Amino acid sequence: DNECLWFNVDCVDVDNRSLVAELRLVGNNLVGQFPNELQVMTAMKVLDVSENYIFGELPTILPKMLSLTTFRTSVNSISGNLPSNIGMVTSLEELAVSDNVISGLIPTTISNLRNLKVLSIDTNQLVGSLPSEIGELNLTQLSVGRNQLVGTFPILLGRASSLQLLDLSNNRFVGSIRDVFSTFTSLTSLDLSLNDFTGYIPKSTFTLPNIQIIALGDNSFDGQIPEIRGALALEKLYLQNNMLSGTVPRIDLGQLQNLMELQLQGNKITGSMPQSICELRYEGFGILETLSADCGETASPRIQCDYPECCTECYPISIRKGIRK
């Protein structure tokens, strides 16, 4: 059979021979391990076997696939470690192995992948620290959430100004975060939730022009909520379950018009919810649908949320089901 005629297989002509260049078998109920025959596929650029039932370890023969740019094996049952020789696949632009049971350390040799744009290794059982060398890569997506990683926020990530998505959520990171986000002008999603980060929230996170999601909930951030200046694309802001204090900053007319969800509960915030925030719930001012805060009768400390139809969820008791006007 001519494999080049198979479904989801693309080939290229090399020296009058048709060689497999792309193999996309997403969600095909495949069962088994990676075959050693992959090493002879030197023309393959894309290998995507996500959402199957593949088990065993990641193949160590990947460096022999000289043209490989995209390797996706997310949502399988792959175990073992990330191969230490992964750094030899220098043509690689995307490495996506999320939602498996991969364990062990993240090899520092990943920093050798100078062409890498997407590193998605979340939802595994990885331990140890995030190699600081990753900050030297020109990544657009870095997703390592839902592992067991430890350590502090890698300061070298401040060099990764091309990042569009940064997900460090649901790990065991600790310590304060230096304000390095001002250069992240392309960042659309920042998720640092469910760790033990401390100190002040970096002010520059609320100034990013393209940021759509800021998720900092379930940490130990303290101090006041920074003023929001320029985050015009922001849609979801999660600050719940920290140690934030002070009052909620007011916003200028025209700001946060795209904000749909704001969660502030589980903090030490006092005062009154600013009218400028509440008005985002009104047609013509904004599209805010969910506004959660510690405005329940038994909340201590308690934030006053008395503007009509403002807070939609008051913790810890009542739930106000206000309808946007």
C-alpha positions in Angstrom: 0.0 0.0 0.0 1.0 3.6 -0.6 0.9 5.2 2.8 0.8 8.6 1.1 -2.8 7.9 0.1 -3.8 7.2 3.7 -6.2 9.5 5.5 -4.4 12.4 7.4 -1.0 11.5 5.9 0.9 14.1 3.8 4.0 13.3 1.9 6.8 15.2 0.1 9.0 14.2 -2.8 12.6 13.7 -2.0 15.0 12.4 -4.7 12.1 11.0 -6.6 10.7 9.3 -3.6 7.5 10.0 -1.7 8.3 10.3 2.0 5.8 10.9 4.9 6.0 14.5 6.1 2.9 14.8 8.2 1.1 12.2 10.2 -2.0 13.5 12.0 -4.0 10.8 13.9 -5.8 12.7 16.6 -8.5 10.8 18.4 -8.3 7.6 16.4 -8.4 5.2 19.3 -4.9 4.1 18.7 -3.4 1.7 21.3 0.2 0.7 21.8 3.7 2.2 22.1 5.8 4.3 19.8 7.5 2.1 17.2 11.2 2.3 16.6 10.5 2.6 12.9 9.9 6.3 13.5 13.6 6.8 13.3 13.7 6.2 9.6 11.1 8.9 8.9 13.7 11.6 8.4 11.3 13.8 6.3 8.5 13.9 8.9 7.8 17.4 10.1 4.5 16.9 12.0 3.6 13.9 14.2 0.3 14.4 16.0 -1.1 11.4 17.9 -3.0 13.3 20.6 -6.1 11.9 22.2 -5.5 8.2 21.8 -4.5 5.4 24.1 -0.8 5.4 23.6 1.3 4.2 26.6 4.9 3.5 27.4 7.7 6.1 27.3 8.4 8.9 24.9 10.7 7.7 22.1 14.4 8.4 22.5 14.9 8.2 18.8 13.3 11.6 18.1 16.7 13.2 17.3 16.9 10.9 14.3 13.8 12.5 12.9 15.9 15.3 11.4 13.0 17.4 10.0 10.6 17.2 13.0 9.0 20.6 13.8 5.8 19.5 15.6 5.5 16.7 18.1 2.1 16.3 19.8 1.1 13.4 22.1 -1.3 15.2 24.5 -4.1 13.2 26.2 -2.6 9.7 26.2 -1.2 7.5 28.9 2.5 8.1 28.3 4.8 7.6 31.3 8.4 7.7 32.2 10.6 10.9 31.9 11.1 13.5 29.3 14.1 12.2 27.3 17.3 14.0 28.2 18.2 14.0 24.5 15.1 16.0 23.6 17.5 19.0 23.2 19.0 17.4 20.2 15.8 17.8 18.1 16.9 21.2 17.1 14.3 21.6 14.4 11.5 21.3 16.9 9.0 24.3 17.1 6.2 22.7 19.1 6.5 20.1 21.9 3.0 19.2 23.3 2.8 16.3 25.7 0.1 17.5 28.1 -2.3 15.3 29.9 -0.2 12.2 30.4 1.6 10.7 33.4 5.1 11.8 32.6 7.3 12.2 35.7 10.8 13.2 36.7 12.6 16.5 36.1 12.3 18.9 33.1 15.7 18.4 31.4 17.8 21.5 31.1 18.6 20.4 27.5 15.3 21.8 26.4 17.1 25.2 26.3 19.0 23.9 23.2 15.7 24.0 21.2 16.3 27.4 19.8 13.5 27.1 17.3 10.9 26.1 20.0 7.8 28.3 20.1 5.3 26.2 22.0 6.2 24.1 25.1 3.1 22.4 26.6 3.9 19.9 29.3 1.1 20.6 31.7 -1.1 18.1 33.6 1.6 15.5 34.2 3.6 14.5 37.3 6.8 16.5 36.7 8.8 17.5 39.8 11.8 19.7 40.5 12.2 23.3 39.4 11.5 25.0 36.1 14.9 25.4 34.4 15.8 29.0 34.2 17.3 28.4 30.8 13.7 28.2 29.3 13.6 32.0 29.6 16.3 32.2 26.9 13.9 30.6 24.4 11.7 32.7 22.1 8.5 31.0 23.2 5.0 32.1 22.4 3.4 29.5 24.8 4.7 28.0 28.0 2.3 25.7 29.8 3.6 23.8 32.8 0.5 23.9 35.0 -0.9 21.0 37.0 2.4 19.4 37.9 4.4 19.2 41.1 7.0 21.9 40.3 8.7 23.8 43.1 10.9 26.9 43.4 10.4 30.6 42.7 9.3 32.5 39.7 12.1 32.1 37.1 13.5 35.6 36.7 14.8 34.7 33.3 11.3 34.5 32.1 11.4 38.2 32.0 13.4 37.9 28.8 10.6 35.9 27.1 8.9 39.0 25.7 7.3 37.0 22.9 5.1 35.0 25.2 1.4 35.0 24.5 0.4 32.3 27.0 2.1 31.6 30.4 0.6 28.9 32.6 2.4 28.0 35.9 -0.8 27.1 37.7 -1.4 24.4 40.3 2.1 23.7 41.2 4.2 24.4 44.4 5.9 27.7 43.4 6.6 30.1 46.2 8.0 33.5 46.9 7.5 37.0 45.5 7.5 37.8 41.8 9.7 40.6 40.5 7.8 43.0 38.2 9.1 41.8 34.9 5.9 41.8 32.8 6.2 45.3 31.2 7.9 43.8 28.2 5.2 41.1 27.7 3.3 43.2 25.2 2.0 40.1 23.4 0.8 38.2 26.5 -3.0 37.3 26.3 -3.2 34.8 29.2 -1.4 34.7 32.5 -2.2 31.9 35.0 -0.3 31.7 38.2 -3.2 30.4 40.3 -3.0 27.6 42.9 0.5 28.2 44.1 2.0 29.9 47.1 3.3 33.1 45.6 3.6 36.0 48.1 4.3 39.7 48.1 2.7 42.4 46.0 1.0 41.7 42.7 3.3 43.0 39.9 1.8 46.3 38.8 2.7 45.9 35.1 0.4 42.9 34.8 -2.5 45.3 34.8 -1.0 47.5 32.0 -0.5 44.9 29.3 -2.3 45.9 26.1 -3.3 42.5 24.9 -4.0 40.6 28.2 -7.3 38.8 28.2 -7.0 36.5 31.3 -5.2 37.2 34.5 -5.6 34.3 37.0 -3.7 34.9 40.3 -6.2 33.3 42.6 -5.4 30.9 45.5 -2.0 32.2 46.4 -0.7 34.4 49.2 -0.4 37.7 47.5 -0.8 40.7 49.9 -1.0 44.4 49.6 -3.5 46.4 47.6 -4.9 45.6 44.2 -2.9 47.7 41.7 -4.6 50.3 39.6 -5.7 49.1 36.2 -4.1 51.2 33.4 -4.4 50.2 29.8 -5.5 46.5 30.0 -8.2 47.2 27.5 -8.6 43.6 26.3 -9.0 42.1 29.8 -12.0 39.7 30.0 -11.4 37.7 33.1 -9.6 38.7 36.3 -9.3 36.1 39.2 -7.8 37.4 42.4 -9.8 35.3 44.9 -8.4 33.6 48.0 -5.3 35.7 48.6 -4.4 38.1 51.4 -5.1 41.3 49.5 -6.2 44.3 51.6 -7.2 47.9 51.1 -10.0 48.9 48.8 -10.9 48.0 45.2 -9.5 50.7 42.9 -11.9 52.7 40.8 -11.5 52.8 37.0 -11.8 55.5 34.5 -14.7 55.7 32.1 -14.1 53.4 29.1 -11.8 51.0 30.9 -12.5 47.3 31.3 -15.3 47.3 28.8 -14.5 43.7 27.8 -14.4 42.4 31.4 -16.9 39.5 31.9 -15.7 38.0 35.2 -14.1 39.5 38.3 -13.5 37.3 41.4 -12.3 39.1 44.6 -13.7 36.8 47.4 -11.5 35.3 50.1 -9.3 38.4 50.7 -9.2 41.2 53.3 -10.6 43.9 51.1 -12.7 46.6 52.8 -14.6 49.7 51.8 -17.2 49.9 49.1 -17.3 48.4 45.6 -16.6 51.4 43.3 -19.5 52.7 41.3 -17.2 52.6 38.2 -16.9 48.8 38.7 -20.6 48.3 39.3 -21.5 50.2 36.2 -19.7 47.6 34.1 -22.8 45.5 34.8 -25.0 47.9 32.9 -25.5 47.9 29.2 -23.6 50.6 27.5 -20.9 50.6 30.1 -19.6 47.1 30.0 -20.4 43.4 29.8 -19.5 42.2 33.3 -21.6 39.1 34.2 -19.9 37.8 37.3 -18.7 39.9 40.2 -17.8 38.0 43.3 -16.7 39.5 46.6 -16.8 39.2 50.4 -20.0 41.1 50.7 -22.0 38.5 52.7 -23.6 39.5 56.0 -21.1 37.4 58.0 -18.0 38.3 56.0 -15.2 39.7 58.1 -13.7 41.9 56.9 -16.6 42.8 54.6 -16.8 44.9 51.4 -19.9 46.9 50.9 -21.6 46.1 47.7 -24.8 48.2 47.9 -24.9 49.7 44.4 -28.1 48.1 42.8 -27.5 44.8 41.0 -23.7 45.1 41.5 -22.2 42.0 43.1 -23.6 38.8 41.8 -22.0 36.5 44.4 -21.6 37.5 48.0 -19.4 35.3 50.2 -19.7 33.4 52.5 -23.5 33.1 52.5 -25.8 34.7 50.0 -25.8 34.7 46.3 -27.4 37.6 44.5 -28.7 36.7 41.1 -28.8 40.2 39.7 -29.7 40.6 36.1 -27.7 43.0 34.0 -29.7 46.1 33.2 
